[in-house]
Amino acid sequence: MDIDSIDHHIRALTNQHTQLERDLEKMLKQKSWNEYEAENIKKQKLRIKDELSRMYRLRHDKMNEVEWD
């Protein structure tokens, strides 16, 4: 995976995380909301954050590889 592909994946993940955050905020503003659904969204957000961390680390490593070549 090259740096441009990693950057694209990071942007896509960031957009997904933002949308989940909006969905969660919208849900929690309702008088009654489904606790299971809220927990599911929170878990999805955590998985995306983990994936973002991996992508940022991979991007950093790839950028350092380029400097050494």
C-alpha positions in Angstrom: 0.0 0.0 0.0 1.5 3.3 -1.0 1.2 6.6 0.9 -1.5 8.0 -1.3 -3.6 4.9 -0.8 -3.0 5.1 3.0 -4.1 8.8 3.0 -7.2 7.9 1.0 -8.1 5.2 3.5 -7.4 7.6 6.4 -9.8 10.1 4.9 -12.5 7.5 4.4 -12.2 6.2 8.0 -12.3 9.7 9.3 -15.5 10.4 7.4 -17.0 7.2 8.7 -16.1 8.1 12.3 -17.5 11.6 11.9 -20.8 10.1 10.5 -21.1 7.7 13.4 -20.5 10.5 15.9 -23.3 12.5 14.3 -25.6 9.5 14.3 -24.9 8.9 18.0 -25.4 12.5 18.9 -28.7 12.5 17.0 -29.8 9.3 18.7 -28.9 10.5 22.2 -30.9 13.8 21.7 -34.1 11.8 21.3 -36.3 11.3 24.4 -35.9 7.5 24.2 -33.2 5.7 22.4 -32.0 2.2 22.0 -29.1 1.5 24.4 -28.0 -1.5 22.3 -27.8 0.6 19.2 -25.8 3.3 21.0 -23.3 0.7 22.3 -23.0 -0.7 18.8 -22.2 2.7 17.3 -19.6 3.3 20.1 -18.0 0.0 19.3 -17.9 0.8 15.6 -16.2 4.1 16.4 -13.6 2.4 18.6 -12.8 -0.1 15.8 -12.4 2.8 13.3 -10.1 4.7 15.8 -8.0 1.5 16.1 -7.8 1.2 12.3 -6.9 4.9 12.0 -4.1 4.4 14.5 -2.7 1.5 12.4 -3.0 3.6 9.2 -1.2 6.6 10.8 1.6 4.2 12.0 1.8 2.6 8.6 1.9 6.0 6.9 4.7 7.1 9.3 6.7 4.0 8.6 6.3 4.3 4.8 7.4 8.0 4.9 10.5 7.0 6.9 11.3 4.2 4.3 11.2 6.8 1.6 13.7 9.0 3.5 16.1 6.1 3.8 16.0 5.1 0.1 
